Amino acid sequence: MNKQILVLNSGSSSIKFRLFDADVVTDELKLELKGQIEGLGDTAHFMAKKHGESIIKDLASDTNHEAALEFLLHWLNEHLDKRKPLIVGHRVVHGGNDFTQPMLITPEIIQRLRLLNPLAPLHQPHNLAAIEVLQKLKPDLQQVACFDTAFHAGHAKEIEQFALPREISAEGVRRYGFHGLSYEFIAKELRQIDPHLAQGKVLVAHLGNGASLCALDNGRSVDSSMGFSALDGLVMGTRSGSIDAGVLLYLMQEKKYSAKKISDLLYKQSGLLGVSGISNDMRVLLASQEKQASEAISLYVQRIARECGALCAILEGFDGIVFTGGVGENSAPIREKVSEKLAWLGLQIDAQKNNQTHGSCAKISTEFSRASAYVIPTNEELMIAQHTLDLIN
C-alpha cells in the first residue's frame, strides 16, 4: 500500500509544506501539492498549489502556529486519500551530538531536542512546536525528524573542535554545520548531473537569507562555514556571520548589552540589513543606488570568497562550485561577483549562460574553465520525504 508523506518546515513566522505520494515498493515519491502559511502572528495567508491550481486564503490576523497547523490539517483532509496512511516528516535544524540519522519522534526524543533550543533559537523552538502541536491534534500520527546537522556528522576532530578547555567541549560545544539537508540533496543531484565532478573536491554555496558553504570530497561533507550555531561564517540576511568574540565582550562590558540584546543584534539586526540599513533582501540591494547597499553586497561577496579559500585549503584542491539557495539560484550578479573572486582557482564563468539562469539547473562555467560551476536548485523537502520513506520502510 502506498503512503502519504507530509513534509513540514516550520519557522518563526511561516510553515512550508509539501505532500508526497510514496510508493513503498519502488521508493518513488510523487509531489501531490505544496504551499505555505506565512505571516503568522501578523497578517496570515494560506497558499497552496495542486496540479497547477492555486489556492489562496486569508487567515485570522492573530493566527499562531497551533491554529495554522489545525487549519492545514482540516484543509488537507479534503485532499488526502483516506485509503493511504499519513506520515509527517519534519525539518529539525539541530540534532546535537546524539542525532545523526532521521528518527521516529517519541516524547523522550522531544525532551532531548528541546535542550538544543539555545543552539538554534531562530529555528529549533518552531521546528519542535509543530511536532508538539501535531501530537496534540493527532496523537496516533507517525512523525519523523530529519536533522540539518546530520549530513556533517563524522567531520574530523580538528574540524569539529574549538580551542577551548576539554570539559567545555565535552558538553557539546563544538562545530556542527547546518543546511545539511540542502547539501545532501545537492550531493545526490550532482552524482546524476556530473558524476565525474561529484567524485572530486566541490564547494557548495547555499546562499539565501541564511547562508553557508560546504566542502564536499567525493560527495561527503568534510567542513562547513557554519559551526556551533547558524550564526557562524558568511554574512546573511539579518545574521552577522563570523565575528570577533572580543566585539561581544566589548558590548557586554562597555555598552552593558544583555544576552537578549546581543542575541537580537546578531540574529535579527545585522548582516545585509545591518550594514545597508535598507533591507535584508538581495534583490532590493542590487536595485538600490545607495552607497550602503553596494557596501553590504561587497562585504557579502568578500566573506564568501574568504571562506571559499579556507575550505579549498581543507579540501587540498578545487574542482568546482555549485550555487544553490534563493540567492544562489536566482542572482546572476552575485554568482558573477563570487566567481570573479575565484578566478585564481581556474574558474571562468560564461556570462551569457549565467545571466540566462534563474532558478533552474545549468552549467555556467565556460568550456575552457579549469573548474566547473553549476546552478542546482535545492529541494530540502524532497530530501526529508525520502528520509521519512526510508525510515518507515
C-alpha positions as CSV (number, residue, x, y, z in Angstrom):
1,M,0.0,0.0,0.0
2,N,1.2,3.5,-0.8
3,K,1.6,6.0,1.9
4,Q,1.3,9.8,2.0
5,I,4.1,11.9,3.4
6,L,3.5,15.4,4.6
7,V,6.7,17.4,4.9
8,L,6.7,20.4,7.3
9,N,9.3,23.1,7.6
10,S,8.1,25.3,10.4
11,G,9.8,28.7,11.0
12,S,9.2,31.7,13.2
13,S,6.5,33.3,11.0
14,S,5.8,30.7,8.4
15,I,5.1,27.0,7.8
16,K,6.1,25.4,4.4
17,F,4.5,22.1,3.5
18,R,4.7,19.5,0.7
19,L,2.5,16.4,0.3
20,F,4.1,13.4,-1.4
21,D,2.5,10.1,-2.6
22,A,5.1,7.5,-1.6
23,D,5.4,4.1,-3.3
24,V,6.8,1.9,-0.6
25,V,7.8,-0.8,-3.1
26,T,9.7,1.3,-5.7
27,D,10.7,4.1,-3.2
28,E,9.3,6.6,-5.7
29,L,7.9,10.0,-4.5
30,K,5.3,12.0,-6.4
31,L,4.6,15.6,-5.3
32,E,0.9,16.0,-4.9
33,L,0.7,19.5,-3.6
34,K,2.8,22.2,-2.0
35,G,2.3,25.5,-0.2
36,Q,2.9,27.6,2.9
37,I,1.3,29.6,5.6
38,E,3.1,32.9,6.1
39,G,2.7,36.0,8.2
40,L,1.9,34.1,11.4
41,G,1.3,36.4,14.3
42,D,0.6,39.3,11.9
43,T,-1.4,39.1,8.7
44,A,-1.5,35.3,8.0
45,H,-2.1,33.9,4.5
46,F,-2.5,30.3,3.3
47,M,-1.2,29.5,-0.2
48,A,-1.2,26.1,-1.9
49,K,-0.7,24.7,-5.4
50,K,-2.1,21.4,-6.6
51,H,-1.7,20.3,-10.2
52,G,-1.3,23.9,-11.4
53,E,-4.3,25.2,-9.5
54,S,-3.5,27.9,-6.9
55,I,-5.5,28.4,-3.7
56,I,-5.1,31.5,-1.5
57,K,-6.9,32.2,1.7
58,D,-6.6,34.9,4.3
59,L,-6.4,33.7,7.9
60,A,-7.2,35.5,11.1
61,S,-4.6,38.2,11.9
62,D,-3.8,36.6,15.3
63,T,-3.2,33.1,13.8
64,N,-0.5,31.3,15.7
65,H,1.4,28.0,14.8
66,E,-1.2,25.8,16.5
67,A,-4.1,27.5,14.8
68,A,-2.3,27.4,11.4
69,L,-1.5,23.7,11.7
70,E,-5.0,22.9,12.8
71,F,-6.3,24.8,9.7
72,L,-3.7,22.9,7.5
73,L,-4.8,19.5,8.8
74,H,-8.5,20.3,8.1
75,W,-7.7,21.6,4.6
76,L,-5.5,18.6,3.8
77,N,-8.3,16.3,5.0
78,E,-10.2,17.3,1.9
79,H,-7.2,16.4,-0.4
80,L,-5.9,13.3,1.3
81,D,-6.5,9.8,0.0
82,K,-8.3,8.1,3.0
83,R,-7.0,4.7,1.9
84,K,-3.4,5.7,2.4
85,P,-1.8,6.2,5.8
86,L,-0.3,9.7,6.5
87,I,3.2,10.2,8.0
88,V,4.8,13.5,8.7
89,G,8.5,14.4,8.1
90,H,9.9,17.5,9.8
91,R,13.0,19.6,9.2
92,V,14.7,20.0,12.6
93,V,17.7,22.3,12.4
94,H,19.8,20.9,15.3
95,G,20.5,17.3,16.2
96,G,23.3,17.9,18.6
97,N,25.8,15.1,19.3
98,D,23.2,12.4,19.5
99,F,21.0,12.7,16.4
100,T,22.9,12.0,13.2
101,Q,20.1,10.0,11.4
102,P,16.4,10.6,10.9
103,M,14.4,9.5,13.9
104,L,10.9,8.4,14.7
105,I,9.7,11.0,17.2
106,T,8.8,10.0,20.7
107,P,8.1,12.1,23.9
108,E,11.7,11.3,25.1
109,I,13.3,12.5,21.9
110,I,11.2,15.7,22.0
111,Q,12.6,16.4,25.5
112,R,16.2,15.8,24.4
113,L,15.8,18.0,21.3
114,R,14.3,20.8,23.4
115,L,17.6,21.0,25.2
116,L,19.2,22.2,21.9
117,N,16.9,25.2,21.6
118,P,19.6,27.6,22.8
119,L,21.9,26.4,20.0
120,A,19.4,27.4,17.2
121,P,17.0,29.9,18.8
122,L,15.6,31.1,15.5
123,H,14.6,27.7,14.2
124,Q,14.6,24.8,16.8
125,P,11.7,26.0,19.0
126,H,9.5,26.5,16.0
127,N,10.5,23.1,14.5
128,L,9.6,21.4,17.7
129,A,6.4,23.4,18.2
130,A,5.0,22.0,15.0
131,I,5.8,18.4,16.2
132,E,4.1,19.0,19.6
133,V,1.0,20.6,18.0
134,L,0.5,17.6,15.7
135,Q,1.0,15.3,18.7
136,K,-1.8,17.1,20.4
137,L,-4.1,17.3,17.4
138,K,-3.4,13.7,16.1
139,P,-1.8,11.6,18.8
140,D,-1.6,8.5,16.6
141,L,0.2,10.2,13.7
142,Q,3.7,8.9,13.0
143,Q,6.2,11.8,12.8
144,V,9.9,11.7,11.7
145,A,12.6,14.3,12.5
146,C,15.3,14.9,9.9
147,F,18.2,17.0,11.1
148,D,20.1,19.8,9.3
149,T,23.3,18.9,11.2
150,A,23.2,15.2,10.3
151,F,25.0,15.4,6.9
152,H,28.0,16.9,8.6
153,A,28.4,14.2,11.2
154,G,31.7,12.5,11.0
155,H,33.9,15.6,10.4
156,A,37.5,15.1,11.6
157,K,38.2,16.0,15.2
158,E,40.2,19.0,14.3
159,I,37.3,20.3,12.1
160,E,34.8,20.0,14.9
161,Q,36.8,21.2,17.9
162,F,37.2,24.7,19.3
163,A,40.4,25.6,21.2
164,L,38.5,25.5,24.5
165,P,39.1,23.5,27.7
166,R,38.1,19.9,27.1
167,E,35.4,20.0,29.8
168,I,33.5,22.6,27.8
169,S,34.0,20.6,24.5
170,A,32.6,17.6,26.3
171,E,29.4,19.4,26.9
172,G,28.8,19.5,23.2
173,V,30.3,22.9,22.5
174,R,31.8,22.2,19.0
175,R,31.3,22.9,15.4
176,Y,28.3,21.1,13.8
177,G,27.5,22.7,10.4
178,F,24.0,23.3,9.1
179,H,22.0,23.3,5.8
180,G,22.8,19.6,5.8
181,L,19.5,18.6,4.1
182,S,20.2,21.0,1.3
183,Y,23.9,19.8,0.9
184,E,22.8,16.2,0.9
185,F,20.3,16.9,-1.9
186,I,22.9,18.7,-3.9
187,A,25.5,15.9,-3.5
188,K,22.9,13.4,-4.7
189,E,21.8,15.6,-7.7
190,L,25.4,16.2,-8.7
191,R,26.1,12.5,-9.0
192,Q,23.3,12.4,-11.6
193,I,24.3,15.6,-13.4
194,D,28.1,15.3,-13.5
195,P,29.3,12.0,-11.9
196,H,33.0,12.9,-12.6
197,L,32.8,16.2,-10.7
198,A,30.7,14.6,-7.9
199,Q,33.8,12.4,-7.2
200,G,36.0,15.5,-6.8
201,K,36.5,18.4,-4.5
202,V,33.5,20.7,-4.7
203,L,32.3,23.7,-2.9
204,V,28.5,24.2,-2.4
205,A,27.3,27.7,-1.8
206,H,23.9,27.7,-0.1
207,L,23.1,31.4,-0.4
208,G,19.8,32.7,0.9
209,N,18.6,34.7,3.9
210,G,20.6,32.1,5.8
211,A,23.9,31.3,4.0
212,S,26.7,28.9,4.3
213,L,29.3,26.9,2.4
214,C,30.1,23.2,2.4
215,A,33.2,21.4,1.3
216,L,32.4,18.1,-0.4
217,D,35.0,15.4,-1.2
218,N,33.5,12.6,-3.2
219,G,30.1,13.7,-2.1
220,R,31.0,13.7,1.6
221,S,30.9,16.8,3.8
222,V,34.4,17.5,5.2
223,D,33.8,21.0,6.5
224,S,31.3,23.8,6.6
225,S,31.4,27.6,7.2
226,M,28.8,27.3,9.9
227,G,29.9,25.9,13.3
228,F,28.3,25.8,16.7
229,S,25.3,27.8,15.7
230,A,23.7,29.1,12.5
231,L,25.4,32.5,13.2
232,D,28.8,31.5,12.0
233,G,30.6,32.0,8.7
234,L,29.1,34.1,5.9
235,V,27.2,37.4,6.1
236,M,23.5,36.6,5.9
237,G,20.2,38.5,5.6
238,T,20.0,39.6,9.2
239,R,22.8,37.5,10.8
240,S,26.3,38.8,11.3
241,G,28.3,35.7,10.3
242,S,31.7,35.3,11.9
243,I,32.6,38.0,14.4
244,D,35.5,38.5,16.8
245,A,34.3,37.4,20.3
246,G,36.0,40.5,21.6
247,V,33.3,42.6,20.0
248,L,30.7,40.8,22.1
249,L,32.8,41.3,25.3
250,Y,33.0,45.0,24.5
251,L,29.3,45.3,24.0
252,M,28.6,43.4,27.3
253,Q,31.3,45.2,29.4
254,E,31.3,48.7,27.9
255,K,27.9,49.1,26.4
256,K,26.1,46.9,29.0
257,Y,24.3,44.8,26.4
258,S,22.2,42.0,27.9
259,A,22.4,38.5,26.4
260,K,18.9,39.1,24.9
261,K,20.1,42.3,23.3
262,I,23.2,40.7,21.8
263,S,21.1,37.8,20.5
264,D,18.7,40.1,18.8
265,L,21.6,42.1,17.4
266,L,23.4,39.1,15.9
267,Y,20.4,37.2,14.7
268,K,17.9,39.9,13.6
269,Q,19.6,43.3,13.2
270,S,23.0,42.5,11.5
271,G,24.0,41.0,8.1
272,L,22.9,42.7,4.9
273,L,20.2,44.6,6.8
274,G,22.5,45.9,9.4
275,V,25.3,47.0,7.0
276,S,23.0,48.5,4.4
277,G,20.3,49.9,6.7
278,I,18.0,49.3,3.8
279,S,17.0,45.6,3.5
280,N,18.0,42.0,4.0
281,D,16.7,41.2,0.5
282,M,19.5,40.9,-2.0
283,R,17.1,41.9,-4.8
284,V,16.4,45.2,-3.1
285,L,20.1,45.9,-2.5
286,L,21.1,45.1,-6.1
287,A,18.5,47.5,-7.4
288,S,19.5,50.3,-4.9
289,Q,21.7,53.2,-5.9
290,E,22.7,53.8,-2.2
291,K,26.3,53.5,-1.2
292,Q,25.4,51.4,1.8
293,A,23.7,48.9,-0.4
294,S,26.9,48.4,-2.5
295,E,29.0,48.2,0.6
296,A,26.8,45.4,2.0
297,I,27.0,43.5,-1.2
298,S,30.8,43.9,-1.3
299,L,31.1,42.6,2.2
300,Y,28.8,39.7,1.4
301,V,30.9,38.6,-1.6
302,Q,34.2,39.2,0.2
303,R,33.2,36.9,3.0
304,I,32.1,34.2,0.6
305,A,35.5,34.4,-1.2
306,R,37.4,34.2,2.0
307,E,35.5,31.2,3.2
308,C,35.9,29.5,-0.2
309,G,39.7,29.9,0.1
310,A,39.7,28.4,3.6
311,L,37.6,25.4,2.5
312,C,39.8,24.8,-0.6
313,A,42.8,24.6,1.8
314,I,40.9,21.9,3.8
315,L,40.0,20.1,0.6
316,E,43.5,20.5,-0.7
317,G,42.0,21.2,-4.1
318,F,39.1,22.7,-6.1
319,D,37.3,21.1,-9.0
320,G,34.1,23.1,-9.0
321,I,31.4,25.1,-7.2
322,V,27.6,24.7,-7.0
323,F,25.3,27.7,-6.3
324,T,22.0,27.0,-4.6
325,G,19.5,28.6,-2.3
326,G,17.3,31.6,-3.1
327,V,20.2,34.0,-3.9
328,G,22.5,31.3,-5.4
329,E,19.8,30.0,-7.7
330,N,18.4,33.4,-8.8
331,S,21.0,36.1,-8.6
332,A,23.3,36.1,-11.6
333,P,25.2,39.3,-10.4
334,I,26.1,37.6,-7.1
335,R,27.3,34.4,-8.9
336,E,29.3,36.6,-11.2
337,K,30.9,38.6,-8.4
338,V,31.8,35.4,-6.4
339,S,33.2,33.7,-9.5
340,E,35.4,36.6,-10.3
341,K,36.9,36.3,-6.8
342,L,37.6,32.6,-7.5
343,A,39.3,33.2,-10.9
344,W,42.7,32.4,-9.3
345,L,41.4,28.8,-8.8
346,G,40.8,28.5,-12.5
347,L,37.1,29.3,-12.6
348,Q,35.7,31.1,-15.6
349,I,32.0,31.9,-15.9
350,D,30.1,32.1,-19.2
351,A,28.4,35.4,-18.8
352,Q,25.5,34.6,-21.2
353,K,24.7,31.2,-19.5
354,N,25.0,32.8,-16.1
355,N,22.6,35.7,-17.0
356,Q,20.1,33.3,-18.5
357,T,19.9,31.0,-15.5
358,H,17.2,31.8,-12.9
359,G,16.0,29.1,-10.6
360,S,16.9,26.3,-13.0
361,C,19.7,23.7,-13.2
362,A,22.5,24.7,-15.5
363,K,26.3,24.6,-16.0
364,I,27.5,28.2,-16.1
365,S,31.3,27.8,-16.5
366,T,33.0,28.2,-19.8
367,E,34.2,25.4,-22.0
368,F,37.8,26.3,-21.1
369,S,37.4,26.8,-17.4
370,R,39.7,24.5,-15.3
371,A,36.9,24.3,-12.7
372,S,33.2,23.7,-13.2
373,A,30.4,25.9,-11.9
374,Y,26.7,24.8,-11.7
375,V,23.5,26.2,-10.5
376,I,21.4,23.5,-9.0
377,P,18.1,24.3,-7.2
378,T,17.9,22.7,-3.8
379,N,15.0,20.6,-2.6
380,E,15.2,20.0,1.2
381,E,11.6,18.9,1.3
382,L,12.2,16.1,-1.1
383,M,15.2,15.0,0.9
384,I,13.0,14.9,4.1
385,A,10.4,12.9,2.3
386,Q,13.0,10.4,1.1
387,H,14.5,10.0,4.6
388,T,11.0,9.6,6.0
389,L,10.1,7.0,3.4
390,D,13.4,5.1,4.0
391,L,12.8,5.1,7.8
392,I,9.3,3.8,7.7
393,N,10.2,1.2,5.2
